[in-house]
Amino acid sequence: MADDGTRVPDDASTDFVVRELRHGDGAAVRSLVLAGLAEHWGSVDPSLNPDLDDLASAYPGSRTLVAVDPDGTIVGTGTLVPRGDGVAEVVRMSVTTRLRGTGVGRLVLDALTAVALARGVERMVLETTASWTATVAFYERCGLRLTHYADGDFGRDAWFERRLDPPSPESMSPETAASSRHDRRG
């Protein structure tokens, strides 16, 4: 069910493509994230979000992905930031209001998880504002486990994690399994 009460087909997310952030995408990503924050908070001070001006510089070693609709409009985003010791954090996850509940957020989160696995990340973490109950429920539906609450700069934060296990050779295609075995031998 979409936010406006209309029924969304189960395969609605197949109309979207998740790809790397490209040169020229920054303004659209910034606008998307700020619009989501303004919706949740009622207003937003863009000066409190300087990282949105250049995500790659703000989060060295990160990967930002975007979900794009058939017209090429960026409708979702998320950034995976390495934190060391096998941990990566998802930050700046956002989906345009009209498409929440359609699978776009899950597409972005699944793609970020795939990036984390490819990088050898063992644990993916993220935080959101605890009072954003729909967002908290979304992360729980996506298999993240609520680990704790903490007082943040703007209220109480809910912290989540997902333990990542590398795929077993049995679950891979024969080509991927052969490549994986080759990579381990060096």
C-alpha positions in Angstrom: 0.0 0.0 0.0 1.4 3.4 -1.0 1.4 6.3 1.4 -1.7 7.8 -0.4 -3.6 4.5 0.1 -3.4 3.2 -3.4 -2.4 -0.4 -4.0 1.1 -0.9 -5.4 1.8 -4.0 -7.4 4.2 -6.4 -5.7 6.6 -6.1 -8.6 6.6 -2.3 -8.6 10.3 -2.2 -7.7 11.2 -3.9 -11.0 10.6 -0.5 -12.8 13.6 1.0 -11.0 17.4 0.6 -11.5 20.0 0.9 -8.7 23.3 2.3 -9.9 26.4 4.2 -8.7 26.2 7.9 -8.0 27.4 9.7 -11.1 28.9 13.1 -11.6 25.9 15.5 -11.7 23.7 13.5 -9.4 24.7 15.3 -6.2 22.1 18.0 -6.3 19.2 15.5 -6.8 20.5 13.3 -4.0 20.9 16.4 -1.7 17.3 17.5 -2.5 15.9 14.0 -2.0 17.5 13.6 1.4 16.7 17.1 2.6 13.0 16.7 1.5 12.8 13.5 3.6 14.3 15.2 6.6 11.9 18.1 6.2 9.0 15.7 6.0 10.0 14.0 9.2 11.0 17.1 11.2 8.6 19.7 9.7 11.5 21.8 8.5 15.2 21.4 7.9 18.2 23.6 8.1 20.4 22.6 5.1 23.5 24.1 6.8 23.3 21.2 9.3 23.9 18.7 6.5 27.1 19.8 4.8 28.0 16.2 3.9 25.3 16.3 1.3 27.3 18.8 -0.7 29.9 16.1 -1.5 29.2 12.6 -0.1 32.5 11.1 -1.5 34.6 13.7 0.3 32.5 13.6 3.5 32.8 9.8 3.7 36.1 8.6 2.2 36.0 5.1 0.8 32.2 5.2 0.7 29.9 4.0 -2.1 26.7 5.9 -2.8 24.0 4.2 -4.8 20.8 5.7 -6.3 17.6 4.2 -7.4 16.4 5.7 -10.7 12.9 5.5 -12.2 12.3 4.8 -15.9 12.5 8.6 -16.6 15.9 8.8 -15.0 14.8 10.6 -11.9 16.6 9.7 -8.7 14.0 8.3 -6.3 16.1 6.6 -3.7 19.6 6.7 -2.3 21.9 5.3 0.4 25.6 5.4 1.2 27.8 2.6 2.6 30.7 4.0 4.7 33.6 1.7 5.9 34.1 2.1 9.6 36.9 -0.4 10.1 37.2 -3.8 11.8 34.8 -5.4 9.3 32.1 -2.9 9.9 30.3 -0.5 7.5 27.6 2.0 8.2 24.6 2.9 5.9 24.0 6.6 6.0 21.8 9.0 4.0 19.2 6.4 3.1 16.2 8.0 1.7 13.3 7.3 -0.7 11.0 9.9 -2.2 7.7 10.1 -0.3 5.4 8.9 -3.1 7.4 5.7 -3.6 7.8 4.6 0.0 6.4 1.1 0.5 7.0 0.1 -3.2 10.2 -1.8 -2.7 12.6 1.0 -3.8 14.1 1.3 -0.3 14.6 -2.5 -0.2 16.3 -2.4 -3.6 18.8 0.2 -2.4 19.4 -1.5 0.9 19.9 -4.9 -0.8 22.3 -3.3 -3.3 24.3 -1.7 -0.4 24.4 -5.1 1.3 25.8 -6.7 -1.9 28.5 -4.0 -1.9 29.3 -4.7 1.7 29.6 -8.4 1.0 31.9 -7.8 -1.9 34.1 -5.7 0.3 34.3 -8.4 3.0 32.2 -6.5 5.5 31.1 -8.7 8.4 28.6 -6.3 10.1 26.5 -3.6 8.6 25.1 -0.9 11.0 22.8 2.1 10.7 20.9 4.5 12.8 17.6 6.3 12.4 15.5 8.5 14.7 13.6 6.2 17.0 10.4 8.1 16.7 10.2 7.5 13.0 8.3 4.3 13.5 7.7 3.5 9.8 11.4 3.7 9.2 12.2 1.5 12.2 9.7 -1.0 11.0 11.1 -0.9 7.5 14.6 -1.8 8.7 13.2 -4.6 10.8 11.3 -6.0 7.8 14.6 -5.9 5.9 16.3 -8.2 8.4 18.2 -5.6 10.5 18.2 -6.2 14.2 17.6 -3.3 16.6 20.6 -3.3 18.9 20.2 -0.3 21.1 18.9 3.2 21.6 21.2 6.2 22.1 20.6 9.9 22.7 21.6 11.8 19.6 21.9 15.5 18.7 18.2 15.6 17.6 16.6 13.1 20.0 16.7 9.4 20.5 18.3 7.2 17.9 17.6 3.6 17.1 20.7 1.6 16.1 20.5 -1.5 13.9 22.9 -4.2 12.6 22.9 -7.0 10.2 25.6 -9.7 10.4 26.8 -10.6 6.9 27.9 -14.0 6.0 29.7 -14.5 2.7 27.7 -16.7 0.4 28.6 -20.3 0.5 29.9 -21.9 -2.7 26.8 -24.1 -2.7 24.6 -21.0 -3.0 26.6 -19.5 -5.9 26.4 -20.1 -9.6 29.2 -22.4 -10.8 31.0 -19.4 -12.4 30.8 -17.3 -9.2 31.9 -20.2 -7.0 34.9 -20.9 -9.3 35.9 -17.2 -9.3 35.5 -17.1 -5.5 37.8 -20.1 -5.1 40.4 -18.5 -7.4 40.3 -15.3 -5.3 41.0 -17.1 -2.1 44.0 -18.9 -3.5 45.5 -15.5 -4.5 
